């Protein structure tokens, strides 16, 4: 839908016309009525609308010189996501499950308790893991350090040292990871394109 909206806006611009979210939203309504796009009815309708709103925001940022021109998205991109809004409590956490529109209850590992969920972004990472990123109503509780003070210094040899005499030496995680990344990328370059082994190696590279 994002790509359909982008193509529609690009074509209008080339013909000397200017359209916005309302026209692309009407296009989405018409697509749902056609036989070739009947599958759209099985998708969360709010998520489809949000993709067009994201597209519109992309054009606003482009015209205000805050971002580059929106580009087409590829289904072969290994990072996929969609966003939807909580309306009528259609997104909620029940025990070890989260209820999502059109998907029902999905088992989750929860990192913190939440109150009211405003919206949610479902992401699939290049390592084929799924995350539910919640925008929630949350009131942080300020914590007092009881007037304590400390001096901190960071550097190359000593990663961290403070005025209390604590020293943490540099573990050089980045340097070690870069060497490992080079090895895994070389293995990936030797795999046949489109093969199962190449996809397995792609995940290993993504993990590094």
Backbone torsions as a table, in degrees:
resi	resn	phi	psi	omega
1	UNK	NA	-40.2	176.9
2	UNK	-58.0	-46.5	-179.3
3	UNK	-67.0	-36.9	176.7
4	UNK	-61.8	-44.9	179.4
5	UNK	-64.9	-39.9	179.6
6	UNK	-65.4	-43.0	178.7
7	UNK	-63.1	-39.6	179.8
8	UNK	-64.3	-42.9	-179.0
9	UNK	-71.5	-38.0	177.2
10	UNK	-63.2	-43.6	180.0
11	UNK	-63.9	-42.2	179.2
12	UNK	-62.5	-40.6	-179.5
13	UNK	-64.8	-40.1	179.0
14	UNK	-65.3	-27.5	179.0
15	UNK	-91.8	8.3	176.9
16	UNK	83.3	14.3	179.7
17	UNK	-109.7	160.7	178.3
18	UNK	-128.5	121.4	179.5
19	UNK	-123.7	165.2	-178.4
20	UNK	-134.9	-154.5	-175.3
21	UNK	-61.6	-41.0	-174.7
22	UNK	-60.7	-39.1	-179.6
23	UNK	-70.2	-40.1	179.2
24	UNK	-70.6	-30.9	176.8
25	UNK	-66.6	-39.2	176.8
26	UNK	-65.1	-36.0	177.1
27	UNK	-61.9	-41.1	178.8
28	UNK	-62.8	-41.3	178.9
29	UNK	-61.1	-41.6	178.8
30	UNK	-67.0	-38.0	-179.6
31	UNK	-62.7	-39.1	-179.2
32	UNK	-62.8	-25.2	-179.1
33	UNK	-83.4	-14.5	-177.7
34	UNK	-87.3	149.2	-178.2
35	UNK	-65.1	-35.3	-176.7
36	UNK	-68.1	-18.3	-179.1
37	UNK	-122.6	28.2	-179.6
38	UNK	-62.4	-25.1	-179.4
39	UNK	-63.0	-18.9	179.7
40	UNK	-65.0	-23.4	179.8
41	UNK	-69.8	-18.9	179.9
42	UNK	-86.7	-2.6	-176.7
43	UNK	-102.9	150.9	175.9
44	UNK	-56.7	115.1	-175.0
45	UNK	-64.7	-33.2	179.7
46	UNK	-66.7	-37.7	178.9
47	UNK	-63.3	-38.6	178.3
48	UNK	-64.0	-43.2	178.7
49	UNK	-64.7	-38.0	-179.6
50	UNK	-64.7	-33.5	178.2
51	UNK	-64.0	-36.7	177.9
52	UNK	-73.5	-33.1	175.8
53	UNK	-68.0	-38.3	176.6
54	UNK	-63.4	-39.5	177.2
55	UNK	-62.2	-44.2	179.6
56	UNK	-63.0	-40.2	177.9
57	UNK	-64.9	-35.5	177.3
58	UNK	-62.0	-39.6	178.4
59	UNK	-70.0	-37.6	177.5
60	UNK	-61.4	-44.1	178.9
61	UNK	-65.4	-35.7	179.3
62	UNK	-66.3	-48.3	-178.2
63	UNK	-67.1	-26.6	177.1
64	UNK	-91.8	11.3	175.0
65	UNK	60.3	32.7	176.5
66	UNK	-101.2	-9.9	-177.7
67	UNK	-157.4	166.9	177.3
68	UNK	-79.1	171.3	-178.9
69	UNK	-64.5	136.4	178.4
70	UNK	-55.4	140.8	-179.4
71	UNK	-118.9	162.1	-179.4
72	UNK	-70.0	145.3	178.4
73	UNK	-93.7	146.2	-179.9
74	UNK	-106.3	135.9	177.3
75	UNK	-72.8	-12.1	178.4
76	UNK	-88.6	-3.6	175.5
77	UNK	-65.3	130.6	-174.4
78	UNK	-80.8	-3.7	173.1
79	UNK	-110.7	111.5	-177.3
80	UNK	-120.5	148.4	177.8
81	UNK	-157.5	159.2	170.1
82	UNK	-148.7	154.8	-176.7
83	UNK	-126.1	141.0	177.8
84	UNK	-142.6	161.3	-173.9
85	UNK	-108.4	145.0	178.1
86	UNK	-81.0	114.3	178.0
87	UNK	-127.7	125.1	179.5
88	UNK	64.9	30.0	179.2
89	UNK	60.7	34.0	178.3
90	UNK	-80.1	-5.8	172.2
91	UNK	-122.8	119.2	-179.3
92	UNK	-157.6	156.6	178.5
93	UNK	-101.2	127.1	179.2
94	UNK	-127.0	106.1	-178.2
95	UNK	63.3	-122.9	179.7
96	UNK	-96.4	17.5	-177.0
97	UNK	-126.1	152.7	171.4
98	UNK	-119.7	134.2	-179.9
99	UNK	-91.9	124.8	-179.9
100	UNK	-119.1	141.6	178.8
101	UNK	-56.1	132.9	177.9
102	UNK	71.1	-15.1	-178.8
103	UNK	-104.5	-23.7	-178.5
104	UNK	82.0	-148.7	-175.2
105	UNK	-88.9	127.6	179.9
106	UNK	-121.1	130.7	-178.7
107	UNK	-69.3	138.5	-176.7
108	UNK	-134.6	163.5	166.8
109	UNK	-109.8	113.2	-172.5
110	UNK	-94.7	133.9	-177.4
111	UNK	-95.0	-20.8	-179.9
112	UNK	-160.2	157.0	177.6
113	UNK	-75.5	146.6	-179.2
114	UNK	-129.7	157.2	175.7
115	UNK	-101.5	-103.1	-178.2
116	UNK	-88.8	125.1	177.4
117	UNK	-88.9	122.2	178.3
118	UNK	-83.3	-54.2	176.2
119	UNK	-151.4	170.7	-175.3
120	UNK	-142.4	141.2	173.8
121	UNK	-116.8	124.2	176.8
122	UNK	-97.9	123.5	-177.2
123	UNK	-121.9	140.0	169.1
124	UNK	-113.2	121.6	-176.8
125	UNK	-82.9	167.0	176.7
126	UNK	-60.3	-17.7	177.7
127	UNK	-92.3	13.2	176.7
128	UNK	66.7	27.6	172.5
129	UNK	-100.2	149.7	-178.6
130	UNK	-111.4	137.0	178.1
131	UNK	-129.2	141.2	173.4
132	UNK	-108.2	110.3	-178.4
133	UNK	-97.6	115.8	-173.1
134	UNK	-100.8	133.5	167.6
135	UNK	-98.4	114.1	-169.5
136	UNK	-127.5	163.7	171.2
137	UNK	-79.3	120.4	-173.1
138	UNK	-149.6	128.9	178.3
139	UNK	-111.1	102.7	-179.1
140	UNK	-67.0	142.4	179.2
141	UNK	-98.6	116.3	-179.7
142	UNK	-64.1	142.4	-179.7
143	UNK	-115.9	137.4	-179.5
144	UNK	-94.6	140.4	175.9
145	UNK	-97.3	11.1	176.2
146	UNK	58.2	34.0	175.3
147	UNK	80.0	8.4	-179.3
148	UNK	-69.2	148.8	178.4
149	UNK	-134.3	150.0	-179.6
150	UNK	-153.5	146.2	176.0
151	UNK	-104.5	133.0	-175.4
152	UNK	-124.0	137.0	176.7
153	UNK	-131.5	135.2	176.6
154	UNK	-119.3	149.9	-178.0
155	UNK	-157.3	-160.7	-177.8
156	UNK	-91.1	-58.5	-179.1
157	UNK	-67.1	-51.8	176.5
158	UNK	-101.7	112.9	-176.5
159	UNK	-61.6	-36.0	-175.3
160	UNK	-155.2	134.9	171.5
161	UNK	-145.5	147.4	-178.7
162	UNK	-130.8	173.6	-175.5
163	UNK	-70.6	-8.1	176.0
164	UNK	-90.4	0.9	178.4
165	UNK	90.6	4.0	178.8
166	UNK	-79.1	131.7	-178.3
167	UNK	-128.5	132.0	174.5
168	UNK	-120.2	117.6	-178.1
169	UNK	-78.7	154.0	-174.6
170	UNK	-69.2	116.0	179.2
171	UNK	-77.7	-10.8	178.1
172	UNK	55.7	46.9	179.7
173	UNK	-61.3	-40.9	-176.9
174	UNK	-63.9	-44.1	-179.4
175	UNK	-61.4	-43.7	179.4
176	UNK	-66.2	-40.9	-178.8
177	UNK	-67.1	-36.7	179.7
178	UNK	-64.7	-39.7	177.5
179	UNK	-64.0	-41.5	179.0
180	UNK	-67.1	-39.1	179.5
181	UNK	-61.9	-41.4	178.8
182	UNK	-61.1	-43.6	179.4
183	UNK	-61.4	-45.9	-177.8
184	UNK	-68.9	-34.7	178.0
185	UNK	-68.1	-35.4	176.4
186	UNK	-64.8	-40.7	176.4
187	UNK	-62.2	-41.6	-179.8
188	UNK	-62.1	-40.6	-177.7
189	UNK	-65.2	-21.0	-179.1
190	UNK	-90.7	-8.9	-179.8
191	UNK	-81.9	147.3	179.8
192	UNK	-70.8	132.1	-178.9
193	UNK	-62.4	135.3	179.7
194	UNK	86.2	-4.7	-177.4
195	UNK	-84.1	160.6	177.7
196	UNK	-65.1	-39.5	-179.8
197	UNK	-64.5	-34.6	178.3
198	UNK	-66.7	-39.3	179.7
199	UNK	-66.6	-38.1	176.9
200	UNK	-63.5	-40.7	179.7
201	UNK	-70.5	-32.7	176.8
202	UNK	-60.5	-39.5	179.0
203	UNK	-66.0	-38.7	178.3
204	UNK	-62.4	-41.4	178.0
205	UNK	-63.6	-43.7	179.7
206	UNK	-62.0	-38.0	178.8
207	UNK	-63.3	-42.0	178.0
208	UNK	-63.0	NA	NA
